[in-house]
Amino acid sequence: MEITVMKNIFGANAEKADELRDILKEKKVLMVNVIGSPGAGKTTILEKTIESLQKKGFNVAVIEGDVATDRDAVRLQKYEIPITLINTDGACHLEALSIEQSLKGFDLEKLDFIFIENVGNLVCPAEFDIGEQHKVAVISVTEGDDKPAKYPLLIHEASVMLVNKVDLMPYTNFNRDSFMKDVTQLNGTMDIYEMAATSDPEMTDWIGWLESKLKSL
C-alpha cells in the first residue's frame, strides 16, 4: 500500500521563507511585509514611501497582494517600478511560495527595497512568514484604539508600527494613551511612528527607519 507523507503547511512555508531571506541578505535587499486592515492607508503610505525613497536615489519594487482586482497595483504604476500582483482568489494571506515566484520577476541586483502589501487583514498575514526581514503593522486611528489588544499576534510579530491618520484623531474617540499602553505591553521593543500619510509627504522618521535597516543588512 502506498503511503503519502504530507508536510505541515506552516513548516514548509517557514523553510521557503528562510531560503528567500538568505537570498535577499546576499543581495543586500530589504523586504518588508506591510500588514493592515482594508482602509488603514497601506497603499497611500506606499505611495509616499516610494516617492521619498526615489528622491534619495533608491530602487524599489512592490509585490501587491489582493483578494481580487488590480486596483492597488495600478495606483503604483505611475512610479515606473517593478510590480507583481498576486490575486489570492479569496485566501486571506500570502505565502512564501507565491513570494518566491514574484521575486523571480525582479532583478535583485538592481533593487534596494521590496515592499509587500499583504491582503487587508490583521489576523492571517501575521501568522505566515513569507521571507520578509520585517513585518510592518499599519493601524489607523479611525479603526479604534482597541486593535492591538484584539489582534495581539501582529503586534508580537511586527518590528515597527505605523499609526496612520493621526490628523483625524480629534474627530474620533481614539484613546492614544490606552492604545500605546496595549502596544507596549505586547511588544516593548517595537518602533512606533505616528503619521498622516495623505498630508505628510516626507514621513521622515519612517524613511529613516527603512534606511537604517537597509544599512544593517
Rosetta blueprint (number, residue, H / E / L):
1 M L
2 E L
3 I L
4 T L
5 V L
6 M L
7 K L
8 N L
9 I H
10 F H
11 G H
12 A H
13 N H
14 A H
15 E H
16 K H
17 A H
18 D H
19 E H
20 L H
21 R H
22 D H
23 I H
24 L H
25 K H
26 E H
27 K H
28 K L
29 V L
30 L E
31 M E
32 V E
33 N E
34 V E
35 I E
36 G E
37 S L
38 P L
39 G L
40 A L
41 G L
42 K H
43 T H
44 T H
45 I H
46 L H
47 E H
48 K H
49 T H
50 I H
51 E H
52 S H
53 L H
54 Q H
55 K H
56 K L
57 G L
58 F L
59 N L
60 V E
61 A E
62 V E
63 I E
64 E E
65 G E
66 D E
67 V L
68 A L
69 T L
70 D L
71 R H
72 D H
73 A H
74 V H
75 R H
76 L H
77 Q H
78 K H
79 Y H
80 E L
81 I L
82 P L
83 I E
84 T E
85 L E
86 I E
87 N E
88 T L
89 D L
90 G L
91 A L
92 C L
93 H L
94 L L
95 E L
96 A H
97 L H
98 S H
99 I H
100 E H
101 Q H
102 S H
103 L H
104 K L
105 G L
106 F L
107 D L
108 L H
109 E H
110 K H
111 L L
112 D L
113 F E
114 I E
115 F E
116 I E
117 E E
118 N L
119 V L
120 G L
121 N L
122 L L
123 V L
124 C H
125 P H
126 A H
127 E H
128 F L
129 D L
130 I L
131 G L
132 E L
133 Q L
134 H E
135 K E
136 V E
137 A E
138 V E
139 I E
140 S E
141 V H
142 T H
143 E H
144 G L
145 D L
146 D L
147 K H
148 P H
149 A H
150 K H
151 Y L
152 P H
153 L H
154 L H
155 I H
156 H H
157 E H
158 A L
159 S L
160 V E
161 M E
162 L E
163 V E
164 N E
165 K L
166 V H
167 D H
168 L H
169 M H
170 P H
171 Y H
172 T L
173 N L
174 F L
175 N L
176 R H
177 D H
178 S H
179 F H
180 M H
181 K H
182 D H
183 V H
184 T H
185 Q H
186 L H
187 N L
188 G L
189 T L
190 M L
191 D E
192 I E
193 Y E
194 E E
195 M L
196 A L
197 A L
198 T L
199 S L
200 D L
201 P L
202 E L
203 M L
204 T H
205 D H
206 W H
207 I H
208 G H
209 W H
210 L H
211 E H
212 S H
213 K H
214 L H
215 K H
216 S L
217 L L
